[in-house]
Amino acid sequence: MNTINDTTKPTLILGGTGKTGSRVAQRLTARGLPVRIGSRSGQPPFDWNDDKTWKAVLDGVGAVYITYYPDIAVPGATEAVGAFARLAVESGVTRLVLLSGRGEPEAQRAEEELKASGADWTILRCAWFAQNFSESFLIDPVLAGEIALPVGDVKEPFIDADDIADAAVVALTEPGHVGQLYEMTGPRLLTFAEAAAEIGKASGRDIRYQQISHEAFFTTLQQAEIPAEFFGLMTELFTEVLDGRNAHVSDGAQRILGRAPKDFSDYARDTAATGIWEEKK
């Protein structure tokens, strides 16, 4: 099937204020295409934890970009994504694009629920976001000059959130992507120590990397007052997903974008140029 959604209708972006959702919204808006932001502060409001808010946000939309909060790897994501997808199809909204996670069993179960819903689906199964170093829980360690994680020499093909957003827009607006799963990675593998070194080089700073125990890591999370809902996610990521299972690159980004994905060094250079990693005086 090569159909696309009716772009005269709004595209619903669940998590429209998040790392990829906000970028998708910006790109569609720049094209003059209508969007509806699905968030607790949106109008109408949307909350993954309250299925009574789901039907209203689907009214009159042509397609949905689905991101699950706090992450598709957490328990309960499978059931929620499946239930939402079925409701969307029942409501006549069949074009669904899902942001998924690479090497995450719960994420893969959510993908199967999406496929079983009867939707015209596309799945973007993504590696670790490069932007975790600049727009998420790793920015404060970068600013402090030391990234400390319970990860050794495991390599990860970090993917840029801009490439994910570009891919989502392609899937939402161009034919030929229904029933396609794109495993999206960056073009090369880096350890977290190598990523830290690239950030240091780009920002002109000394950014050290230290491998720490899981216990020490969770103590730092508690001290940083990270919300409790993220603790289970962090356990999954740092004890299961980062075990080497994802230490290979895939061609999904190249296939959907028609170009090479952004290299981590380019991400580091462009992000450093914004000044976000500059030491606070």
N, C-alpha and C positions, 0 to 999 in steps of 0.2 A: 504494500500500500504506500502510495506516495503523496497522500493528501496532506495539506497543511491547515492550520486553524484560520478562521475568519479574523484577520487582523484589524477589521473595523471594530471588533469587540475587544474589550479590555483583556489583557493577559494578567491573570492573578499570580502574584509572586508571593509565595509563602516564605516568611523570613525575609521580607523585602528590605529590612534594615541591616541584614547581616552582610558578611564579607562578599559572598557571591550575589545574593539577592539584590543588594543595593546597586551593584555594578550592572546587573541585568536590567534593572529598572532604568538606570541612567541611559543605557544603550538604546532601549526601546523608545524611551521618551525623546532621545535625540533624533530618532527617525520619524518622530511625529506619531508614534503608535501609542494608543492608550494603555495605561497600566492601572492595576488595583493592588495596593500593598496589603498583604495579609499579615497582620501583627496585632498584638493586644491593644495597641494604641491606634490602630487603623479604623477607618469608617467604611463599612461596619467592622467591628473588632473581630479578630480571629485568635483562638487559643487552642493549641493542640490538646490541652488537658480538658477542654469543654466542648464536646462534640455538638452541643446545641448551637455553637457559633459557626459551624461549618457551612450550613446550607445557604445562609444569607450571602456569604462572600462569593459563592459560586453563581449567584443569580446574574445572568446576562454576560458571563465571561466566555471567551473563546478558547482559552487554553490555560494551563497551570504549570508554573515552575515550582516544584515541591522540594523544599528543604525542611528537615525535621529538627526541632529544637529540643534539647541542647545538642544532640548529635544522633544520627541514624544508627549508631552502634549501641545506644542505651536500651535496656530492657523496656518493652512496651512500644518501641518504635514500629516493629513489624505490624502489630495489630492496628495501630493508629494509621499508618500509611495505607494498609489494606482497606480499612473501613472508609477512609477519606476517598480513596480511588474508586471504590464501589459507589459511594454517594455521588461523586462527580459524574460517573458514567450514567447513573440513574437520572441525574439532573441534565443530561444531554451534553456534558462537557467531557469529551473523550480524549482530547489532546493533552497528554500529561508528560512532562519531562522531569525526571527524578535525579537529584543530586545524591549519589551514593558514595560509600567508602570502600577502599580497596583492602582486601584481606580481612574484612570484618564480618564474621558469621551472621550477626544480627542484621547488618546491612544487606547481605545477600538474601536473607529470608524476606526482608521488606521488598527487594526487587521481585521475588517470586510472587508476592502478594499483588504487586502492581501488574505483573504480567497476567495474572489470573483474573483481574478485575474486568477484562474486556476493553480496556483503554487502548488507544493508539499511543503506545508508549515509546519513550526514548530514555535510556539510562546513561548518566555520566558517572562512571565509577572512578573516583579520584584518589590520587596519592595525597600525602601530607601537603597542606597549603604552605607555600613559601611565606605567605602573609601572617602565619602564626608568629613570626619573629617581629612583626611590626604592627599588627592589629589585634593581637590576642595575648595569651598568658605569658609569652616569652619576651614581650617588649620591655618589661621592667628589668629582667635579668640582663638584657642587652644594654640597657641604659646604665646598669650597675657595673658593666664590664665583665660579667661572668655568667655563663649559662651552665647550670648544674642540673643534669638529668640522669635518670637511671638507665642510660643507654651507652653501650660501648661502641664497638666498631661496625655496628649494623649500618648499612647504607640505605638511603631513601632517595627516590627520584622526585624531589619536591616539584610540585606543580604550581604555577602562578594563577592566582584567582582571576586575573584579567583574561587568561586563556580559557578558564572555565566559563566565565561570563560570555565570552565571544562564542564558545561552543553552544551554550544554552540558547543564545539568540539565533544562531544558525538553525538549531533543532526546532525552535519555536516558529520560525518565519520562512524556512525554505523546505521544499519537498525532498523526499528521499531518505528521511531519518526515522520513520516509524518502524518499530520493531528492531532498532539497532542499540547495541550496548557498546559504549565507547569507554575503554579503560584508559584513563588520562593520567599521564606522567610527564615530568620534565624530560629533557633530552639526555640527562646523565645522572649517575648515582653519586651521592655525597654522604659521608658520615656527618653527624651533628657537629663534631669538632671541625670538620672541613667547612661546613656551612658557617660556623662562628668565625672562622678565619676569613672567609669571603666577606662577611659583613664588616669585620674589622678593617680589612683592606679598603673596602668601598667607603667606609665612614671615617677613615684615618684615625682609628682608635685601636686600642689593645683589647680585644674581646676574647677572653679565655673560655675554654670549655673544660668542665670537670665531670667525670662520671661519679655519681653518688649512689648510695643504696636506696631501695624503694622506701624504706622507713624515713630516711632523711628527706627524701623528696616530698613525701606526704606531710611531713612536719612543716616544710616551707609553704606548701599549699595552705595549710591551716593558718600559718602566720600571715599569709597574704590575704586571708579571709575569702578564699575562693569558695563560691557557693557549693553546698554539699552535693547538689545534683551532678556536679562535674567529677566528684571523687570516683564514682564507679566507672565513669568514662575513662578517666586517667589510668585507673587500674587496668582496664581492658587494653588501652593503647600501649602502655609501657610494659605489660607483662605478656601480652599475647601478640598484638599486631606487629610490634617492633621486635620480632624474633628472627628476622631475615626473610620472611615469606614474601615480602614486597621488594626485595633487593634485585629488581630487574626493571628495565624500561619497557613500555608498551607503545604501540603506534596509534592509539585511539585519538589523541589530540591532532596528530598529523592528518588522520583520515577525515575527521570532521571539519577541521580548520583549513585544510589544503595548504598548510605551511608548517614549519617546525615550531614546536612550543618554545616559549621563552626560557632561556637558560637562567640558572640561579644567579650567576654573576651579573646578568643584566637586571634582574630583580633587585639585587643588592645595590647596584650602582644607581638605579632610578629611585629607589627608596631613600638611599642616603642623600640624594640631591634634594629631597623634600625637607631635610633637616630634622626629621622625626627621631633620628638616633643621636643627635647632638647632645653632649653632656650638658645637663642643666647647671647654670651658674648659680 
